[in-house]
Amino acid sequence: MEANKIRSKGKQMKSASAEERPDQSGLDVTNRLFFRLFQVGNILHRQTANELGISGVQWAVMGALSRPKATHGMSFSELAEYLVVSRQNLDGVLKRLEREEHVSRVTSDEDRRARRVVLTSKGRQFWEELQPKIHEFYRQAVINLRFDDKVSFLHYMNTLKGDLSTVHLT
């Protein structure tokens, strides 16, 4: 009977220590997942520059400003928050797009002290001319994914995005 107690206690100790240690196979998969996300982001950045002639962030800015909801532009803060980019990164991108006359910072109609970022007519024309290339870029990039795969992937990316925004290490 005493031997059974000792064996039982040993199993409990093993279980407790196993629970305290993260599952190595789960960590390996998670590590590979985040590394693949990093690689995909870098490939996307490189391929947009090579194939479309604009950076991924420029593409995102112009896409955000071309939406019907942004007809009258967006404030700098709204744009930074929408794109989930730093203000410093966004400012540099906007300066490049302003030099190319694709965007402009204009005085807000609602608040004369505020400025809004808008697509210029040249920027809107450039964006419209880019659309066939963008659609072909998308087509080729997801050629091996079925519709259901894309929907599932989008769901998981949205879940990961939400979970990442709640990470707080102490």
C-alpha positions in Angstrom: 0.0 0.0 0.0 2.8 2.4 0.9 4.5 1.6 -2.4 1.3 2.5 -4.3 1.3 5.9 -2.5 4.9 6.5 -3.4 4.2 5.5 -7.1 1.1 7.7 -7.1 2.9 10.6 -5.6 5.7 10.2 -8.2 3.2 10.3 -11.0 1.6 13.4 -9.6 5.1 15.0 -9.4 5.8 14.0 -13.0 2.4 15.4 -14.1 2.9 18.6 -12.3 6.3 19.2 -13.8 5.1 18.2 -17.2 2.3 20.7 -16.9 4.7 23.5 -15.9 6.9 22.8 -19.0 5.4 24.0 -22.3 4.7 21.3 -24.8 7.9 21.3 -27.0 6.1 20.2 -30.1 3.5 23.0 -29.7 6.3 25.5 -29.3 8.1 24.2 -32.4 5.0 24.6 -34.5 4.2 28.0 -33.1 7.8 29.1 -33.7 7.6 27.9 -37.3 4.2 29.7 -37.7 5.6 33.0 -36.6 8.8 32.6 -38.7 6.6 31.8 -41.8 4.6 35.0 -41.1 7.8 36.9 -41.0 8.9 35.4 -44.3 5.6 35.9 -46.0 5.6 39.6 -44.9 9.1 40.0 -46.3 8.3 38.2 -49.6 5.1 40.4 -50.0 7.2 43.5 -49.4 9.8 42.5 -52.0 7.3 41.2 -54.5 5.1 44.4 -54.4 8.2 46.5 -55.0 9.4 44.2 -57.8 6.1 43.6 -59.5 4.1 46.7 -58.8 6.7 49.4 -58.4 5.5 50.4 -54.9 6.2 49.3 -51.4 3.7 47.2 -49.5 3.0 50.1 -47.2 2.5 52.5 -50.1 0.1 50.0 -51.5 -1.8 49.8 -48.2 -1.9 53.6 -47.9 -3.3 54.1 -51.4 -5.7 51.2 -50.9 -7.0 52.7 -47.6 -7.5 56.1 -49.2 -9.2 54.7 -52.3 -12.0 53.2 -50.3 -15.4 54.9 -50.7 -15.5 55.5 -46.9 -12.3 57.6 -47.3 -13.5 59.8 -50.2 -12.8 62.9 -48.1 -9.5 61.5 -46.8 -8.4 60.3 -43.4 -6.7 62.0 -40.6 -3.1 61.0 -40.0 -4.0 59.2 -36.8 -7.0 57.4 -38.4 -4.7 56.2 -41.2 -2.0 55.0 -38.8 -4.5 53.2 -36.7 -6.3 51.7 -39.7 -3.0 50.4 -41.1 -1.5 49.4 -37.8 1.7 51.2 -38.5 3.8 53.6 -36.5 3.4 57.3 -37.0 7.1 57.6 -38.0 6.8 54.9 -40.6 3.6 56.4 -42.0 5.1 59.9 -42.2 8.0 58.6 -44.3 5.7 56.8 -46.6 3.4 59.8 -47.0 6.3 62.1 -47.7 7.4 59.7 -50.6 3.8 59.6 -51.9 3.5 63.4 -51.7 6.8 63.8 -53.7 5.2 61.6 -56.3 2.0 63.7 -56.1 -0.1 60.6 -55.3 -1.4 62.0 -51.9 -1.7 65.3 -50.3 -2.3 66.6 -46.8 -5.2 69.1 -46.9 -7.0 71.2 -44.3 -10.0 69.4 -42.8 -13.4 70.8 -43.6 -14.6 70.0 -40.0 -11.6 71.4 -38.1 -9.4 74.0 -39.8 -6.6 73.1 -37.5 -6.6 69.4 -38.6 -5.2 68.0 -41.8 -6.5 65.0 -43.8 -4.6 62.8 -46.1 -6.3 62.4 -49.5 -5.5 60.7 -52.8 -4.7 63.3 -55.5 -6.3 63.0 -58.9 -2.9 61.8 -60.1 -2.8 59.3 -57.2 -6.3 58.0 -58.0 -5.4 57.6 -61.6 -2.2 55.7 -60.7 -4.2 53.5 -58.3 -6.9 52.7 -61.0 -4.2 51.9 -63.6 -2.5 49.6 -61.0 -5.7 47.6 -60.4 -5.3 45.0 -63.2 -1.8 44.3 -62.0 -3.0 44.0 -58.4 -5.7 41.6 -59.3 -3.2 39.5 -61.2 -0.8 39.7 -58.3 -3.6 38.4 -56.0 -4.6 35.6 -58.5 -1.0 34.3 -58.7 -0.3 34.6 -55.0 -3.3 32.4 -54.0 -3.4 30.2 -57.0 -3.1 27.0 -54.9 -5.7 28.0 -52.4 -9.4 27.0 -52.8 -12.1 29.5 -51.8 -12.7 27.7 -48.6 -9.0 27.7 -47.8 -8.9 31.5 -48.3 -11.9 32.0 -46.0 -10.4 29.8 -43.3 -7.0 31.4 -43.6 -8.7 34.9 -43.3 -10.5 33.6 -40.2 -7.3 32.4 -38.6 -5.4 35.6 -39.5 -8.2 37.7 -37.9 -8.1 35.5 -34.8 -4.3 35.8 -34.6 -4.5 39.6 -35.1 -6.9 39.8 -32.2 -4.9 37.6 -29.9 -1.6 39.5 -30.7 -3.2 42.8 -29.7 -3.9 41.4 -26.2 -0.3 40.1 -25.6 1.2 41.7 -22.5 4.4 40.2 -21.0 5.2 41.0 -17.4 
